[in-house]
Amino acid sequence: MISFCGATSSLSYGGEDFGQALSRAALERTTHTVRYDGRYRAISYPNGDVPDDTGVCTDVVIRSYRALGIDLQKQVHEDMQANFKSYPDNWGLKHTDTNIDHRRVPNLQVFFSRNGQSLTPSHNLADYQTGDLVTWLLDNNLPHIGIVVHRRSEDGKRPLIVHNIGSGPKLEDRLFEFKITGHYRYTGEELPSTHE
């Protein structure tokens, strides 16, 4: 695993900081044709994935991190095993499930809060950095997640996001279109513990 020291790591990929590298990995995802499909599937562990031509919003995040050597399937599973009661009880599960846990937005929100930086959601453009993760509640009350990238809106004011809201990974100007429920920075290395 590649690790970084906090959100302002001095380590880089070819001169890029972590946020920039994650942004480029997310943008690369937009070159893939992906059919929106969130069905439960049995997958291998660790480094398991659903078929590359299928996926949902969380798969954009998972695959972008995996391109940088970070396996969220494994990391979420290990954190959930050790701290199961800290995670949502939305699905009535009594134990972890490596096939699906990391593919659920509420679980990723808890994981990023516990292991990265949880920032206050805002409509202040200056608060959003390249490589940040944002979660929303869509109009149909479904949770959603995307990655802030280094490209800007046509007027140059807003950072664009890469996400999959139903038609595959896309680069779009939708940061403030839905209710923001979370804002995170996660570089793959656990920050100094603030856990229970």
Contact map, one row per residue, 1 for C-alpha under 8 A:
1110000000000000000000000000000000000000000000000000000000000000000011100000000000000000000000000000000000000000000000000000000000000000000000000000000000000000000000000000000000000000000000000000
1111000000000000000000000000000000000000000000000000000000000000000111000000000000000000000000000000000000000000000000000000000000000000000000000000000000000000000000000000000000000000000100000000
1111100000000000000000000000000000000000000000000000000000000000000000000000000000000000000000000000000000000000000000000000000000000000000000000000000000000000000000000000000000000000001110000000
0111111011100000010000000000000000000000000000000000000000000000000000000000000000000000000000000000000000000000000000000000000000000000000000000000000000000000000000000000000000000000001110000000
0011111111100000000000000000000000000000000000000000000000000000000000000000000000000000000000000000000000000000000000000000000000000000000000000000000000000000000000000000000000000000001010100000
0001111110000000000000000000000000000000000000000000000000000000000000000000000000000000000000000000000000000000000100000000000000000000000000000000000000000000000000000000000000000000001011100000
0001111110000000010000000000000000000000000000000000000000000000000000000000000000000000000000000000000000000000000010000000000000000000000000000000000000000000000000000000000000000000111000000000
0000111111000000100000000000000000000000000000000000000000000000000000000000000000000000000000000000000000000000000000000000000000000000000000000000000000000000000000000000000000000000000000000000
0001111111110000110000000000000000000000000000000000000000000000000000000000000000000000000000000000000000000000000000000000000000000000000000000000000000000000000000000000000000000000000000000000
0001100111110000100000000000000000000000000000000000000000000000000000000000000000000000000000000000000000000000000000000000000000000000000000000000000000000000000000000000000000000000000000000000
0001100011111000110000000000000000000000000000000000000000000000000000000000000000000000000000000000000000000000000000000000000000000000000000000000000000000000000000000000000000000000000000000000
0000000011111111110010000000000000000000000000000000000000000000000000000000000000000000000000000000000000000000000000000000000000000000000000000000000000000000000000000000000000000000000000000000
0000000000111111110010000000000000000000000000000000000000000000000000000000000000000000000000000000000000000000000000000000000000000000000000000000000000000000000000000000000000000000000000000000
0000000000011111000000000000000000000000000000000000000000000000000000000000000000000000000000000000000000000000000000000000000000000000000000000000000000000000000000000000000000000000000000000000
0000000000011111100000000000000000000000000000000000000000000000000000000000000000000000000000000000000000000000000000000000000000000000000000000000000000000000000000000000000000000000000000000000
0000000000011111111110000000000000000000000000000000000000000000000000000000000000000000000000000000000000000000000000000000000000000000000000000000000000000000000000000000000000000000000000000000
0000000111111011111110000000000000000000000000000000000000000000000000000000000000000000000000000000000000000000000000000000000000000000000000000000000000000000000000000000000000000000000000000000
0001001010111001111111000000000000000000000000000000000000000000000000000000000000000000000000000000000000000000000000000000000000100000000000000000000000000000000000000000000000000000001000000000
0000000000000001111111100000000000000000000000000000000000000000000000000000000000000000000000000000000000000000000000000000000011110000000000000000000000000000000000000000000000000000001000000000
0000000000000001111111110000000000000000000000000000000000000000000000000000000000000000000000000000000000000000000000000000000001100000000000000000110000000000000000000000000000000000000000000000
0000000000011001111111111000000000000000000000000000000000000000000100000000000000000000000000000000000000000000000000000000000000100000000000000000000000000000000000000000000000000000000000000000
0000000000000000011111111100000000000000000000000000000000000001100100000000000000000000000000000000000000000000000000000000000000100000000000000000100000000000000000000000000000000000000000000000
0000000000000000001111111110000000000000000000000000000000000000000000000000000000000000000000000000000000000000000000000000000001100000000000000011110000000000000000000000000000000000000000000000
0000000000000000000111111111000000000000000000000000000000000000000000000000000000000000000000000000000000000000000000000000000000000000000000000000100000000000000000000000000000000000000000000000
0000000000000000000011111111100000000000000000000000000000000001101100000000000000000000000000000000000000000000000000000000000000000000000000000000000000000000000000000000000000000000000000000000
0000000000000000000001111111110000000000000000000000000000011001000000000000000000000000000000000000000000000000000000000000000000000000000000000010100000000000010000000000000000000000000000000000
0000000000000000000000111111111000000000000000000000000000000000000000000000000000000000000000000000000000000000000000000000000000000000000000000000100000000000010000000010000000000000000000000000
0000000000000000000000011111111100000000000000000000000000000000000000000000000000000000000000000000000000000000000000000000000000000000000000000000000000000000000000000000000000000000000000000000
0000000000000000000000001111111100000000000000000000000000010011000000000000000000000000000000000000000000000000000000000000000000000000000000000000000000000000000000001000000000000000000000000000
0000000000000000000000000111111110000000000000000000000000000000000000000000000000000000000000000000000000000000000000000000000000000000000000000000000000000000010000011110000000000000000000000000
0000000000000000000000000011111110000000000000000000000000000000000000000000000000000000000000000000000000000000000000000000000000000000000000000000000000000000000000001000000000000000000000000000
0000000000000000000000000001111111000000000000000000100000000000000000000000000000000000000000000000000000000000000000000000000000000000000000000000000000000000000000011000000000000000000000000000
0000000000000000000000000000011111100000000000000000100000000000000000000000000000000000000000000000000000000000000000000000000000000000000000000000000000000000000000011000000000000000000000000000
0000000000000000000000000000000111110000000000000001111000000000000000000000000000000000000000000000000000000000000000000000000000000000000000000000000000000000000000111000000000000000000000000000
0000000000000000000000000000000011111000000000000000111000000000000000000000000000000000000000000000000000000000000000000000000000000000000000000000000000000000000001110000000000000000000000000000
0000000000000000000000000000000001111100000000000000011100000000000000000000000000000000000000000000000000000000000000000000000000000000000000000000000000000000000101110000000000000000000000000000
0000000000000000000000000000000000111110000000000000011100000000000000000000000000000000000000000000000000000000000000000000000000000000000000000000000000000000000000000000000000000000000000000000
0000000000000000000000000000000000011111000000000000001100000000000000000000000000000000000000000000000000000000000000000000000000000000000000000000000000000000000000000000000000000000000000000000
0000000000000000000000000000000000001111100000000000000000000000000000000000000000000000000000000000000000000000000000000000000000000000000000000000000000000000000000000000000000000000000000000000
0000000000000000000000000000000000000111110000000000000000000000000000000000000000000000000000000011000000000000000000000000000000000000000000000000000000000000000000000000000000000000000000000000
0000000000000000000000000000000000000011111000000100000000000000000000000000000000000000000000000011000000000000000000000000000000000000000000000000000000000000000000000000000000000000000000000000
0000000000000000000000000000000000000001111100000000000000000000000000000000000000000000000000000010000000000000000000000000000000000000000000000000000000000000000000000000000000000000000000000000
0000000000000000000000000000000000000000111110011100000000000000000000000000000000000000000000000110000000000000000000000000000000000000000000000000000000000000000000000000000000000000000000000000
0000000000000000000000000000000000000000011111111000000000000000000000000000000000000000000000000010000000000000000000000000000000000000000000000000000000000000000000000000000000000000000000000000
0000000000000000000000000000000000000000001111110000000000000000000000001100000000000000000000000110000000000000000000000000000000000000000000000000000000000000000000000000000000000000000000000000
0000000000000000000000000000000000000000000111110000000000000000000000101100000000000000000000000000000000000000000000000000000000000000000000000000000000000000000000000000000000000000000000000000
0000000000000000000000000000000000000000000111111000000000000000000000101100000000000000000000000000000000000000000000000000000000000000000000000000000000000000000000000000000000000000000000000000
0000000000000000000000000000000000000000001111111100000000000000000000001000000000000000000000000010000000000000000000000000000000000000000000000000000000000000000000000000000000000000000000000000
0000000000000000000000000000000000000000001100111111000000000000000000000000000000000000000000000000000000000000000000000000000000000000000000000000000000000000000000000000000000000000000000000000
0000000000000000000000000000000000000000101000011111011000000000000000000000000000000000000000000000000000000000000000000000000000000000000000000000000000000000000000000000000000000000000000000000
0000000000000000000000000000000000000000000000001111111000000000000000000000000000000000000000000000000000000000000000000000000000000000000000000000000000000000000000000000000000000000000000000000
0000000000000000000000000000000001000000000000001111111000000000000000000000000000000000000000000000000000000000000000000000000000000000000000000000000000000000000000000000000000000000000000000000
0000000000000000000000000000000111100000000000000011111000000000000000000000000000000000000000000000000000000000000000000000000000000000000000000000000000000000000000000000000000000000000000000000
0000000000000000000000000000000001111000000000000111111100000000000000000000000000000000000000000000000000000000000000000000000000000000000000000000000000000000000000000000000000000000000000000000
0000000000000000000000000000000001111100000000000111111111110000000000000000000000000000000000000000000000000000000000000000000000000000000000000000000000000000000000010000000000000000000000000000
0000000000000000000000000000000000011100000000000000011111110000000000000000000000000000000000000000000000000000000000000000000000000000000000000000000000000000000111010000000000000000000000000000
0000000000000000000000000000000000000000000000000000001111111000000000000000000000000000000000000000000000000000000000000000000000000000000000011100000000000000001110001000000000000000000000000000
0000000000000000000000000000000000000000000000000000001111111100000000000000000000000000000000000000011110000000000000000000000000000000000000011100000000000000000000000000000000000000000000000000
0000000000000000000000000000000000000000000000000000001111111110000000000000000000000000000000000000001000000000000000000000000000000000000000000000000000000000000000000000000000000000000000000000
0000000000000000000000000100100000000000000000000000001111111111000000000000000000000000000000000000000000000000000000000000000000000000000000000100000000000000011100001000000000000000000000000000
0000000000000000000000000100000000000000000000000000000011111111100000000000000000000000000000000000000000000000000000000000000000000000000000001110000000000000000000000000000000000000000000000000
0000000000000000000000000000000000000000000000000000000001111111110000111000000000000000000000000000011000000000000000000000000000000000000000000000000000000000000000000000000000000000000000000000
0000000000000000000000000000100000000000000000000000000000111111111000000000000000000000000000000000000000000000000000000000000000000000000000000000000000000000000000000000000000000000000000000000
0000000000000000000001001100100000000000000000000000000000011111111100000000000000000000000000000000000000000000000000000000000000000000000000000000000000000000000000000000000000000000000000000000
0000000000000000000001001000000000000000000000000000000000001111111111110000000000000000000000000000000000000000000000000000000000000000000000000000000000000000000000000000000000000000000000000000
0000000000000000000000000000000000000000000000000000000000000111111111110000000000000000000000000000000000000000000000000000000000000000000000000000000000000000000000000000000000000000000000000000
0000000000000000000000001000000000000000000000000000000000000011111111000000000000000000000000000000000000000000000000000000000000000000000000000000000000000000000000000000000000000000000000000000
0100000000000000000011001000000000000000000000000000000000000001111111000000000000000000000000000000000000000000000000000000000000000000000000000000000000000000000000000000000000000000000000000000
1100000000000000000000000000000000000000000000000000000000000000111111100000000000000000000000000000000000000000000000000000000000000000000000000000000000000000000000000000000000000000000000000000
1100000000000000000000000000000000000000000000000000000000000000111111110000000000000000000000000000000000000000000000000000000000000000000000000000000000000000000000000000000000000000000100000000
1000000000000000000000000000000000000000000001100000000000000100110011111110000000000000000000000000000000000000000000000000000000000000000000000000000000000000000000000000000000000000000000000000
0000000000000000000000000000000000000000000000000000000000000100110001111111000000000000000000000000010000000000000000000000000000000000000000000000000000000000000000000000000000000000000000000000
0000000000000000000000000000000000000000000011110000000000000100000000111111100000000000000000000100110000000000000000000000000000000000000000000000000000000000000000000000000000000000000000000000
0000000000000000000000000000000000000000000011100000000000000000000000111111110000000000000000000100000000000000000000000000000000000000000000000000000000000000000000000000000000000000000000000000
0000000000000000000000000000000000000000000000000000000000000000000000111111111000000000000000000000000000000000000000000000000000000000000000000000000000000000000000000000000000000000000000000000
0000000000000000000000000000000000000000000000000000000000000000000000011111111100000000000000000000110000110010000000000000000000000000000000000000000000000000000000000000000000000000000000000000
0000000000000000000000000000000000000000000000000000000000000000000000001111111110000000000000011100110000000000000000000000000000000000000000000000000000000000000000000000000000000000000000000000
0000000000000000000000000000000000000000000000000000000000000000000000000111111111000000000000000000000000000000000000000000000000000000000000000000000000000000000000000000000000000000000000000000
0000000000000000000000000000000000000000000000000000000000000000000000000011111111110000000000000000000000000010000000000000000000000000000000000000000000000000000000000000000000000000000000000000
0000000000000000000000000000000000000000000000000000000000000000000000000001111111110110000000010000000000000000000000000000000000000000000000000000000000000000000000000000000000000000000000000000
0000000000000000000000000000000000000000000000000000000000000000000000000000111111110000000000110000000000000000000000000000000000000000000000000000000000000000000000000000000000000000000000000000
0000000000000000000000000000000000000000000000000000000000000000000000000000011111110000000000000000000000000000000000000000000000000000000000000000000000000000000000000000000000000000000000000000
0000000000000000000000000000000000000000000000000000000000000000000000000000001111111110000000000000000000000000000000000000000000000000000000000000000000000000000000000000000000000000000000000000
0000000000000000000000000000000000000000000000000000000000000000000000000000001111111110000000110000000000000000000000000000000000000000000000000000000000000000000000000000000000000000000000000000
0000000000000000000000000000000000000000000000000000000000000000000000000000000000111111000000000000000000000000000000000000000000000000000000000000000000000000000000000000000000000000000000000000
0000000000000000000000000000000000000000000000000000000000000000000000000000000100111111000000000000000000000100000000000000000000000000000000000000000000000000000000000000000000000000000000000000
0000000000000000000000000000000000000000000000000000000000000000000000000000000100111111100000000000000000100100000000000000000000000000000000000000000000000000000000000000000000000000000000000000
0000000000000000000000000000000000000000000000000000000000000000000000000000000000001111110000000000000001100000000000000000000000000000000000000000000000000000000000000000000000000000000000000000
0000000000000000000000000000000000000000000000000000000000000000000000000000000000000011111110000000000000000000000000000000000000000000000000000000000000000000000000000000000000000000000000000000
0000000000000000000000000000000000000000000000000000000000000000000000000000000000000001111100000000000000000000000000000000000000000000000000000000000000000000000000000000000000000000000000000000
0000000000000000000000000000000000000000000000000000000000000000000000000000000000000000111110000000000000000000000000000000000000000000000000000000000000000000000000000000000000000000000000000000
0000000000000000000000000000000000000000000000000000000000000000000000000000000000000000111111000000000000000000000000000000000000000000000000000000000000000000000000000000000000000000000000000000
0000000000000000000000000000000000000000000000000000000000000000000000000000000000000000101111110000000000000000000000000000000000000000000000000000000000000000000000000000000000000000000000000000
0000000000000000000000000000000000000000000000000000000000000000000000000000000000000000000111110000000000000000000000000000000000000000000000000000000000000000000000000000000000000000000000000000
0000000000000000000000000000000000000000000000000000000000000000000000000000000010010000000011111000000000000000000000000000000000000000000000000000000000000000000000000000000000000000000000000000
0000000000000000000000000000000000000000000000000000000000000000000000000000100110010000000011111100100000000000000000000000000000000000000000000000000000000000000000000000000000000000000000000000
0000000000000000000000000000000000000000000000000000000000000000000000000000100000000000000000111111100000000000000000000000000000000000000000000000000000000000000000000000000000000000000000000000
0000000000000000000000000000000000000000001010000000000000000000000000001100100000000000000000011111110000000000000000000000000000000000000000000000000000000000000000000000000000000000000000000000
0000000000000000000000000000000000000001111110010000000000000000000000000000000000000000000000001111110000000000000000000000000000000000000000000000000000000000000000000000000000000000000000000000
0000000000000000000000000000000000000001100000000000000000000000000000000000000000000000000000001111111100000000000000000000000000000000000000000000000000000000000000000000000000000000000000000000
0000000000000000000000000000000000000000000000000000000000000000000000001001100000000000000000011111111100100000000000000000000000000000000000000000000000000000000000000000000000000000000000000000
0000000000000000000000000000000000000000000000000000000001000100000000011001100000000000000000000111111110110000000000000000000000000000000000000000000000000000000000000000000000000000000000000000
0000000000000000000000000000000000000000000000000000000001100100000000000000000000000000000000000001111110110000000000000000000000000000000000000000000000000000000000000000000000000000000000000000
0000000000000000000000000000000000000000000000000000000001000000000000000000000000000000000000000001111111110000000000000000000000000000000000000000000000000000000000000000000000000000000000000000
0000000000000000000000000000000000000000000000000000000001000000000000000000000000000000000000000000011111111000000000000000000000000010000000111000000000000000000000000000000000000000000000000000
0000000000000000000000000000000000000000000000000000000000000000000000000000000000000001000000000000000111111100000000000000000000000000000000100000000000000000000000000000000000000000000000000000
0000000000000000000000000000000000000000000000000000000000000000000000000001000000000011000000000000111111111110000000000000000000000000000000000000000000000000000000000000000000000000000000000000
0000000000000000000000000000000000000000000000000000000000000000000000000001000000000000000000000000011111111111000000000000000000000000000000000000000000000000000000000000000000000000000000000000
0000000000000000000000000000000000000000000000000000000000000000000000000000000000000000000000000000000011111111100000000000000000000010000000000000000000000000000000000000000000000100000000000000
0000000000000000000000000000000000000000000000000000000000000000000000000000000000000110000000000000000001111111110000000000000000000000000000000000000000000000000000000000000000000000000000000000
0000000000000000000000000000000000000000000000000000000000000000000000000001001000000000000000000000000000111111111100000000000000000000000000000000000000000000000000000000000000000000000000000000
0000000000000000000000000000000000000000000000000000000000000000000000000000000000000000000000000000000000011111111111000000000000000000000000000000000000000000000000000000000000000001110000000000
0000000000000000000000000000000000000000000000000000000000000000000000000000000000000000000000000000000000001111111111000000000000000000000000000000000000000000000000000000000000000001000000000000
0000000000000000000000000000000000000000000000000000000000000000000000000000000000000000000000000000000000000111111110000000000000000000000000000000000000000000000000000000000000000000000000000110
0000000000000000000000000000000000000000000000000000000000000000000000000000000000000000000000000000000000000011111110000000000000000000000000000000000000000000000000000000000000000000010011101000
0000010000000000000000000000000000000000000000000000000000000000000000000000000000000000000000000000000000000011111111000000000000000000000000000000000000000000000000000000000000000001111111100000
0000001000000000000000000000000000000000000000000000000000000000000000000000000000000000000000000000000000000001111111100000000000000000000000000000000000000000000000000000000000000001110000100000
0000000000000000000000000000000000000000000000000000000000000000000000000000000000000000000000000000000000000001100111110000000000000000000000000000000000000000000000000000000000000111100000000000
0000000000000000000000000000000000000000000000000000000000000000000000000000000000000000000000000000000000000000000011111000000000000000000000000000000000000000000000000000000000000111100000000000
0000000000000000000000000000000000000000000000000000000000000000000000000000000000000000000000000000000000000000000001111100000000000000000000000000000000000000000000000000000000000110000000000000
0000000000000000000000000000000000000000000000000000000000000000000000000000000000000000000000000000000000000000000000111110000000000000000000000000000000000000000000000000000000011110000000000000
0000000000000000000000000000000000000000000000000000000000000000000000000000000000000000000000000000000000000000000000011111001000000000000000000000000000000000000000000000000000010000000000000000
0000000000000000000000000000000000000000000000000000000000000000000000000000000000000000000000000000000000000000000000001111100000000000000000000000000000000000000000000000000100000000000000000000
0000000000000000000000000000000000000000000000000000000000000000000000000000000000000000000000000000000000000000000000000111111100000000000000000000000000000000000000000000000000000000000000000000
0000000000000000000000000000000000000000000000000000000000000000000000000000000000000000000000000000000000000000000000000011111100000000000000000000000000001110000000000000000000000000000000000000
0000000000000000000000000000000000000000000000000000000000000000000000000000000000000000000000000000000000000000000000000001111110000000000000000000000000000000000000000000000000000000000000000000
0000000000000000000000000000000000000000000000000000000000000000000000000000000000000000000000000000000000000000000000000101111110000000000000000000000000000000000000000000000000000000000000000000
0000000000000000000000000000000000000000000000000000000000000000000000000000000000000000000000000000000000000000000000000001111111010000000000000001000000000010000000000000000000000000000000000000
0000000000000000001000000000000000000000000000000000000000000000000000000000000000000000000000000000000000000000000000000000011111110000000000000001100000000000000000000000000000000000000000000000
0000000000000000001100100000000000000000000000000000000000000000000000000000000000000000000000000000000000000000000000000000000111110000000000000001110000000010000000000000000000000000000000000000
0000000000000000011111100000000000000000000000000000000000000000000000000000000000000000000000000000000000000000000000000000000011111000000000000011110000000000000000000000000000000000100000000000
0000000000000000001000000000000000000000000000000000000000000000000000000000000000000000000000000000000000000000000000000000000111111100000000000011100000000000000000000000000000000011110000000000
0000000000000000000000000000000000000000000000000000000000000000000000000000000000000000000000000000000000000000000000000000000000111110000000001111000000000000000000000000000000000111110000000000
0000000000000000000000000000000000000000000000000000000000000000000000000000000000000000000000000000000000000000000000000000000000011111000000001111000000000000000000000000000000011111000000000000
0000000000000000000000000000000000000000000000000000000000000000000000000000000000000000000000000000000010001000000000000000000000001111100000111100000000000000000000000000000000011110000000000000
0000000000000000000000000000000000000000000000000000000000000000000000000000000000000000000000000000000000000000000000000000000000000111110000111000000000000000000000000000000001111100000000000000
0000000000000000000000000000000000000000000000000000000000000000000000000000000000000000000000000000000000000000000000000000000000000011111111110000000000000000000000000000000001111000000000000000
0000000000000000000000000000000000000000000000000000000000000000000000000000000000000000000000000000000000000000000000000000000000000001111111110000000000000000000000000000000001100000000000000000
0000000000000000000000000000000000000000000000000000000000000000000000000000000000000000000000000000000000000000000000000000000000000000111111000000000000000000000000000000000001000000000000000000
0000000000000000000000000000000000000000000000000000000000000000000000000000000000000000000000000000000000000000000000000000000000000000111111000000000000000000000000000000000000000000000000000000
0000000000000000000000000000000000000000000000000000000000000000000000000000000000000000000000000000000000000000000000000000000000000000111111100000000000000000000000000000000000000000000000000000
0000000000000000000000000000000000000000000000000000000000000000000000000000000000000000000000000000000000000000000000000000000000000000111111110000000000000000000000000000000000000000000000000000
0000000000000000000000000000000000000000000000000000000000000000000000000000000000000000000000000000000011000000000000000000000000000011110011111000000000000000000000000000000000000000000000000000
0000000000000000000000000000000000000000000000000000000011000000000000000000000000000000000000000000000010000000000000000000000000000011110001111100000000000000000010000000000000000000000000000000
0000000000000000000000000000000000000000000000000000000011001000000000000000000000000000000000000000000010000000000000000000000000001111000000111110000000000000001000000000000000000000000000000000
0000000000000000000000000000000000000000000000000000000011011000000000000000000000000000000000000000000000000000000000000000000000001110000000011111000000000000111100000000000000000000000000000000
0000000000000000000000100100000000000000000000000000000000001000000000000000000000000000000000000000000000000000000000000000000000111100000000001111100000000000111000000000000000000000000000000000
0000000000000000000000100000000000000000000000000000000000000000000000000000000000000000000000000000000000000000000000000000000111111100000000000111110000000011110000000000000000000000000000000000
0000000000000000000101110110000000000000000000000000000000000000000000000000000000000000000000000000000000000000000000000000000011110000000000000011111000000011110000000000000000000000000000000000
0000000000000000000100100000000000000000000000000000000000000000000000000000000000000000000000000000000000000000000000000000000001100000000000000001111100000011000000000000000000000000000000000000
0000000000000000000000000000000000000000000000000000000000000000000000000000000000000000000000000000000000000000000000000000000000000000000000000000111110000011000000000000000000000000000000000000
0000000000000000000000000000000000000000000000000000000000000000000000000000000000000000000000000000000000000000000000000000000000000000000000000000011111111111000000000000100000000000000000000000
0000000000000000000000000000000000000000000000000000000000000000000000000000000000000000000000000000000000000000000000000000000000000000000000000000001111111111000000000000100000000000000000000000
0000000000000000000000000000000000000000000000000000000000000000000000000000000000000000000000000000000000000000000000000000000000000000000000000000000111111000000000000000000000000000000000000000
0000000000000000000000000000000000000000000000000000000000000000000000000000000000000000000000000000000000000000000000000000000000000000000000000000000111111100000000000000000000000000000000000000
0000000000000000000000000000000000000000000000000000000000000000000000000000000000000000000000000000000000000000000000000000000000000000000000000000000111111110000000000000000000000000000000000000
0000000000000000000000000000000000000000000000000000000000000000000000000000000000000000000000000000000000000000000000000000100000000000000000000000000111111110000000000000000000000000000000000000
0000000000000000000000000000000000000000000000000000000000000000000000000000000000000000000000000000000000000000000000000000100000000000000000000000000110111111000000000000101000000000000000000000
0000000000000000000000000000000000000000000000000000000000000000000000000000000000000000000000000000000000000000000000000000100101000000000000000001111110011111100000000000101000000000000000000000
0000000000000000000000000000000000000000000000000000000000000000000000000000000000000000000000000000000000000000000000000000000000000000000000000001111110000111110000000011111000000000000000000000
0000000000000000000000000000000000000000000000000000000000000000000000000000000000000000000000000000000000000000000000000000000000000000000000000111100000000011111000000111111000000000000000000000
0000000000000000000000000110010000000000000000000000000000010000000000000000000000000000000000000000000000000000000000000000000000000000000000000111100000000001111100001111000000000000000000000000
0000000000000000000000000000000000000000000000000000000010010000000000000000000000000000000000000000000000000000000000000000000000000000000000001110000000000000111110011111000000000000000000000000
0000000000000000000000000000000000010000000000000000000110010000000000000000000000000000000000000000000000000000000000000000000000000000000000000100000000000000011111111100000000000000000000000000
0000000000000000000000000000000000000000000000000000000110000000000000000000000000000000000000000000000000000000000000000000000000000000000000010000000000000000001111111000000000000000000000000000
0000000000000000000000000000000000110000000000000000000100000000000000000000000000000000000000000000000000000000000000000000000000000000000000000000000000000000000111110000000000000000000000000000
0000000000000000000000000000000001110000000000000000000000000000000000000000000000000000000000000000000000000000000000000000000000000000000000000000000000000000000111111100000000000000000000000000
0000000000000000000000000000010111110000000000000000001100000000000000000000000000000000000000000000000000000000000000000000000000000000000000000000000000000000001111111100000000000000000000000000
0000000000000000000000000000111111000000000000000000000010010000000000000000000000000000000000000000000000000000000000000000000000000000000000000000000000000000011110111110000000000000000000000000
0000000000000000000000000000010000000000000000000000000000000000000000000000000000000000000000000000000000000000000000000000000000000000000000000000000000000000111100111111000000000000000000000000
0000000000000000000000000010010000000000000000000000000000000000000000000000000000000000000000000000000000000000000000000000000000000000000000000000000000000001111000001111100000000000000000000000
0000000000000000000000000000000000000000000000000000000000000000000000000000000000000000000000000000000000000000000000000000000000000000000000000000000000000001111000000111110000000000000000000000
0000000000000000000000000000000000000000000000000000000000000000000000000000000000000000000000000000000000000000000000000000000000000000000000000000000110000111100000000011111000000000000000000000
0000000000000000000000000000000000000000000000000000000000000000000000000000000000000000000000000000000000000000000000000000000000000000000000000000000000000001100000000001111111000000000000000000
0000000000000000000000000000000000000000000000000000000000000000000000000000000000000000000000000000000000000000000000000000000000000000000000000000000000000111100000000000111111000000000000000000
0000000000000000000000000000000000000000000000000000000000000000000000000000000000000000000000000000000000000000000000000010000000000000000000000000000000000000000000000000011111110000000000000000
0000000000000000000000000000000000000000000000000000000000000000000000000000000000000000000000000000000000000000000000000000000000000000000000000000000000000000000000000000011111100000000000000000
0000000000000000000000000000000000000000000000000000000000000000000000000000000000000000000000000000000000000000000000000000000000000001111000000000000000000000000000000000011111110000000000000000
0000000000000000000000000000000000000000000000000000000000000000000000000000000000000000000000000000000000000000000000000000000000000001110000000000000000000000000000000000000111111000000000000000
0000000000000000000000000000000000000000000000000000000000000000000000000000000000000000000000000000000000000000000000001100000000000111100000000000000000000000000000000000000101111110000000000000
0000000000000000000000000000000000000000000000000000000000000000000000000000000000000000000000000000000000000000000000001000000000000111100000000000000000000000000000000000000000111110000000000000
0000000000000000000000000000000000000000000000000000000000000000000000000000000000000000000000000000000000001000000001111000000000001111000000000000000000000000000000000000000000011111000000000000
0000000000000000000000000000000000000000000000000000000000000000000000000000000000000000000000000000000000000000000001111000000000011110000000000000000000000000000000000000000000011111100000000000
0000000000000000000000000000000000000000000000000000000000000000000000000000000000000000000000000000000000000001100111100000000000011100000000000000000000000000000000000000000000000111110000000000
0000001000000000000000000000000000000000000000000000000000000000000000000000000000000000000000000000000000000001000111100000000000111000000000000000000000000000000000000000000000000011111000000000
0000001000000000000000000000000000000000000000000000000000000000000000000000000000000000000000000000000000000001001110000000000000011000000000000000000000000000000000000000000000000001111110000000
0011111000000000011000000000000000000000000000000000000000000000000000000000000000000000000000000000000000000000000100000000000000000000000000000000000000000000000000000000000000000000111110000000
0111000000000000000000000000000000000000000000000000000000000000000001000000000000000000000000000000000000000000000100000000000000000000000000000000000000000000000000000000000000000000011111000000
0011110000000000000000000000000000000000000000000000000000000000000000000000000000000000000000000000000000000000001100000000000000000000000000000000000000000000000000000000000000000000011111100000
0000010000000000000000000000000000000000000000000000000000000000000000000000000000000000000000000000000000000000001100000000000000000000000000000000000000000000000000000000000000000000000111111000
0000110000000000000000000000000000000000000000000000000000000000000000000000000000000000000000000000000000000000001110000000000000000000000000000000000000000000000000000000000000000000000011111000
0000000000000000000000000000000000000000000000000000000000000000000000000000000000000000000000000000000000000000000000000000000000000000000000000000000000000000000000000000000000000000000001111100
0000000000000000000000000000000000000000000000000000000000000000000000000000000000000000000000000000000000000000001000000000000000000000000000000000000000000000000000000000000000000000000001111110
0000000000000000000000000000000000000000000000000000000000000000000000000000000000000000000000000000000000000000010000000000000000000000000000000000000000000000000000000000000000000000000000011111
0000000000000000000000000000000000000000000000000000000000000000000000000000000000000000000000000000000000000000010000000000000000000000000000000000000000000000000000000000000000000000000000001111
0000000000000000000000000000000000000000000000000000000000000000000000000000000000000000000000000000000000000000000000000000000000000000000000000000000000000000000000000000000000000000000000000111
